[in-house]
Amino acid sequence: MGRPMLALALAATLVVSLLLALAGSPAHAAGTLLSQGKPATASSAEAVGTPASAAVDGDTTSRWSSAFSDPQWLQVDLGATATISQVVLQWEAAYGSAFQIQTSPDGTTWTSIYSTTTGTGGTQTLNVSGTGRYVRMYGTARATQYGYSLYEFQVYGSTGGSTPPTSPPPSTACGTANAAQGKTATASSTENGGTPASAAVDGDTGTRWSSAASDPQWLQVDLGSVQNVCGVQLAWETAYAKAYQIQVSTDGTNWTTVYSTANGPGATELISLLGTGRYIRVYGTVRATQYGYSLWEFQVFTGGTGTPPPTTPPPTTPPPPAGGATLLSYNKPATASSYQDDANCGGCTPAKAVDEDPATRWATSDTTGWSDPAWFQIDLGATATISQVVLQWDPAYASAYQIQVSNDGANWTPIYSTTTGKGFKETLNVSGTGRYIRMYGTARATAYGYSLWTFDVYGTGGNPVAPPALPPNPGNPEHLVWSDEFNGAAGTLPDASKWTADAGSGQNGELEYYTDNKNAYQDGTGNLVLEARKEVTAGSACPGGPCQYTSARLNTAAHFNFTYGHVEARIKVSGTQGLWPAFWLLGSNFTTGTPWPNSGEIDIMEHVGKVADSVYSTLHAPAYFGGNGFGSPYTVAGSDFANAFHTYAVDWDSSHMTFSVDGNAFFTVDRTQLELTKGPWVYDHPFYIILNNAVGGDWPGSPDATSVFPQKMLVDYVRVSQ
């Protein structure tokens, strides 16, 4: 049981002290600058300090930056139809190697007016020709492992007989100070005297506001004066809002909505927005639980232009099937034009796409199936009325395909057809009747075949078998269910009823031999010690010969396994060149034969000695793993995480995970967005805890002349609440 490779480099995703390099001046452009100060939106924002608006504010020290995935886009609403003659992109170091410039009359239908797969970064001046009210940069391939980042996105041209826009005054970047802290707060209701509105703006993450258990409810803050609001952070207690709005007002009576969602994930939400007002409130319309609404902290960030947001609504998750639709396809007989079963995709049979295991898949044969057409078919057992089909594609997806139904498995009727399939997760609302249903692929998007993680069919009729229910989400409130405080006497071994030493050589090019608790002990002052030492283990095998170092690796696999909850540990990491301490979770099915990364892996904290001021949180699954794992660093510029204890945590349920350091949430993974942009969510089953202090490896590199041994990783406690 070794930790699989995570080859991430240093990135500044959440930097407490952020230094931005100045970008060069743009080249002289043709036409009038149309985009400056106009409403801008984006597919994502890396942090509250890097909103879409920062790319059109005329300030070359502020920037927009996206999430670390493809595709991503930045869009500006010019306010009226314009003739576009030039676009200037001032990239930060995280630039697009492949991207398009697109225009649209309505913000929905797009036309490409420029395309490249060899983007150079820096300042790119593009002479183009197109017409539209909306212009966007649509990035399809990043040049780095980070996201896309633009200091400025400038659009030049003319708007016919309209008056050319005047340059607005330079705006300030979004601030990082909490403008709401200590300000007057009121609410629609309070649950009791111990949960007042003021508790959500007192800067204390141990106090909270909570409302009555009804809808709607609101929490309001008086900022003291009219302010340009550019972001908020909501630290929800378990009783969170499923649907809510952020609203601003100049008088506390008339309100303008600047953000709205019907799919709030709870935990900690960091939201970029634009609005102007003295008053700001969270207006909850649908609770996620039977309780009220409850916030540990409501933080408000100010700065920017305060320009109202565009009216185009954000994309929403497709609604669930209506009319009492049921999953009809679970474990039904499935056949296909071919399937793969070899070392590269063992047992990738049709049954794997209907087993509701998101880590298994069907793939066409690599000897006969990398051709067109190809098909995948399900027998629903009886005639069914079909209302929705959900396809979760592997990267080998169909760009052109049909969904077809049949009464006899021989004569087929199309109920859906596309030539622009996008891959990842596609939710298709359809209407058709038949006992058999199939995906009939006519054009592959890649040189490979066709492959589906899941093919889910919803409707009525058929002969459905209910799939296993999901585990219950954490309680409200959560309660401590497992912990180790490490209060044993000095020299005491780890509690054998909670931890097992995982002895043996490490993986990923590591240089240590994990001993059977010879390097793990309690120090008598409330800490577990995992000590890395420079000493040879005879008969062991590491890169280059016998392992030159020893260390400790512990897990709870034989003692404690769990699904969902709040998991945290207070740790002082080791910190010299070549060290790789980690606190992480591995899918429990790994111990019964499910291979990595199918088992799933949740890295709550990893640290490498060569990057003293950063720690990393990452997810690994069959569609995204190793160097392509989905994660984010947390950076405190100029610091050294090895100098002090820090608390590392994840809040995990069936819809999301939020990672935090010392209570600062910095990375939230939304299940829906993950499935739409990366691949399947494989985290609805039990996991166990692992602590280890690795030496060497592909990511941290080997110790060198500067490295100091022994190195101690100290763990104050590990706790799980559900």
Secondary structure, DSSP 8 states (H G I E B T S, - for coil): ------------SSBSS------------SSEE--TTS-EEES--SSTTS-GGGGGSS-TT--EE--SSS-EEEEEEEEEEEEEEEEEEEE-SS-EEEEEEEEESSSSS-EEEEEES----SEEEEEEEEEEEEEEEEEEEESSSS--EEEEEEEEEE-TTS--------------S-TTTTSEEEES--SSTTS-GGGGGSS-TT--EE--SSS-EEEEEEEEEEEEEEEEEEEE-SS-EEEEEEEEESSSSS-EEEEEES----SEEEEEEEEEEEEEEEEEEEESSSS--EEEEEEEEE-S------SS---------SSS-EE--TT--EEES--EEETTEEEE-GGGGSSS-TT--EE--TTT-SSS-EEEEEEEEEEEEEEEEEEEE-SS-EEEEEEEEESSSSS-EEEEEES----SEEEEEEEEEEEEEEEEEEEESSSS--EEEEEEEEEEES-------------SS--EEEEE-----TT----TTT-EE--EE-STTB-EEE-SSSSEEE-SSS-EEEEEEE---TT--BTTBS-SEEE-EEE-TTT--BSSEEEEEEEE---STTEEEEEEEEEGGGGGT--TTTT-EEEEEE--TTSTTEEEEEEEBTTB-GGG-EEEEEE-TT--GGGS-EEEEEEE-SSEEEEEETTEEEEEEEHHHHHHHT-----SS-EEEEEEEEEB-TTT----TT--SSEEEEEEEEEEE-
